[in-house]
Amino acid sequence: MQKQEHLTKNQQIVLDLVEKSSEPLKAYSILFNVQKKGLKAPLQVYRALDKLVEIGKIHKVESRNAFVACKNSSCQVSKATAFSICESCEKVTEINNSKLSKYLNNFQDNSGMKYSKYNLEFFGLCKKCKNK
C-alpha cells in the first residue's frame, strides 16, 4: 500500500501532469509543460520527480529516461517496478503480477546476494501491434 504523503505545490503540479499523460514523460517535457504554473528551474522538477518516485506515486522507466504514474496501488513503492514496453508503438504498461513479485522478492543470484530493489523492463509487441 502506498504511503500517504503531503505533497508540496511543486510535487502536486508534476504529479497531476504525469497522471494525465497517456505516455511516459521526460523531465524536460515536464518542465516545459509546468513553466506556466511557476516551476521554472530544472532542479525544481527533478526534486519533485525524485520525491514522487521515492514515495511511489510515479515510476521511472529507465530505458526511456521518462516517468509514468503508478497505476498499481499495491506495488512495492519505488523498490519493485516492472514494465512491459511495446517495441512498435512504445506503449508502457506497469506489470502487476503476484507470482512475479513473489519470485523476485525471494530471488538470490549465485553469489547469494539478496536484492532490495529492482526495475525490470520487458520488451515485445502489444496485442494491438501483434495483430497488425
C-alpha positions in Angstrom: 0.0 0.0 0.0 1.3 3.4 -0.9 2.2 5.8 2.0 0.0 8.8 2.2 2.3 11.8 2.0 1.5 15.5 2.0 2.7 16.8 -1.4 4.3 20.2 -1.9 2.8 22.5 -4.5 5.5 21.6 -7.0 5.1 17.9 -6.4 1.4 18.1 -6.9 1.8 20.1 -10.2 4.3 17.5 -11.5 2.1 14.6 -10.3 -1.0 16.0 -12.0 0.8 16.3 -15.3 2.3 12.8 -15.2 -1.1 11.3 -14.2 -2.9 13.0 -17.1 -0.3 11.8 -19.7 -1.0 8.8 -21.8 2.7 8.1 -22.3 5.9 8.4 -20.2 7.2 11.9 -19.9 10.8 13.1 -19.9 11.9 15.6 -17.3 12.4 18.4 -19.8 9.0 17.8 -21.3 7.5 18.1 -17.8 9.5 21.3 -17.2 8.2 22.8 -20.5 4.6 21.9 -19.5 4.7 23.3 -15.9 6.5 26.6 -16.6 3.2 28.5 -16.7 2.4 27.2 -13.2 5.6 28.6 -11.7 8.1 25.9 -12.0 10.9 27.5 -14.0 14.1 25.6 -13.0 15.0 22.1 -13.9 16.1 21.5 -10.3 12.5 22.2 -9.1 11.2 19.5 -11.4 13.9 17.0 -10.6 13.4 17.4 -6.9 9.6 16.9 -7.3 10.2 13.8 -9.5 12.8 12.3 -7.0 10.3 12.7 -4.1 7.4 11.3 -6.1 9.5 8.3 -7.1 10.6 7.8 -3.5 7.0 7.7 -2.2 5.8 5.5 -5.1 3.4 8.0 -6.8 5.4 7.7 -10.1 8.0 5.3 -11.5 11.0 5.9 -13.7 11.1 3.9 -16.9 14.9 3.7 -17.1 15.3 2.7 -20.8 13.2 5.8 -21.8 14.6 8.1 -19.1 11.0 9.0 -18.6 8.3 8.9 -15.8 4.9 7.3 -15.5 2.2 7.5 -12.8 1.9 4.4 -10.6 -1.2 2.5 -11.7 -0.9 -0.2 -9.1 -2.0 0.7 -5.5 -0.4 -2.5 -4.1 3.1 -2.1 -5.7 6.2 -2.0 -3.5 6.7 1.7 -4.0 10.0 2.5 -5.7 11.7 -0.8 -4.8 9.9 -3.0 -7.2 8.8 -2.0 -10.6 8.3 -4.0 -13.8 7.0 -2.7 -17.1 6.1 -4.1 -20.5 7.1 -1.9 -23.4 5.9 -2.4 -26.9 8.7 -2.2 -29.4 6.4 -0.9 -32.1 4.0 1.7 -30.6 6.2 2.2 -27.4 3.2 1.8 -25.1 4.4 1.3 -21.5 2.3 -0.7 -19.0 3.1 -1.3 -15.4 3.1 -5.1 -14.7 1.1 -6.2 -11.7 1.8 -10.0 -11.3 1.8 -11.5 -7.8 3.8 -14.6 -9.0 6.5 -12.4 -10.5 6.6 -10.2 -7.3 6.8 -13.2 -5.0 9.5 -14.8 -7.1 11.6 -11.6 -7.2 11.2 -10.9 -3.5 12.9 -14.2 -2.8 15.4 -14.2 -5.7 19.1 -14.6 -4.9 21.8 -14.9 -7.5 24.6 -17.5 -7.4 26.7 -15.2 -5.2 24.0 -15.3 -2.6 23.1 -11.6 -2.9 19.7 -10.7 -1.6 18.3 -7.8 -3.6 16.5 -4.9 -2.0 15.0 -3.4 -5.2 14.6 -4.0 -8.9 13.4 -2.2 -12.0 12.5 -4.6 -14.8 11.5 -3.8 -18.4 10.2 -6.4 -20.7 10.1 -5.7 -24.5 7.9 -7.2 -27.1 4.8 -6.4 -29.1 1.5 -5.5 -27.5 -1.7 -7.3 -28.6 -2.7 -4.4 -30.9 0.7 -4.3 -32.7 1.0 -8.1 -32.9 -2.3 -8.3 -34.7 -1.4 -5.7 -37.4 
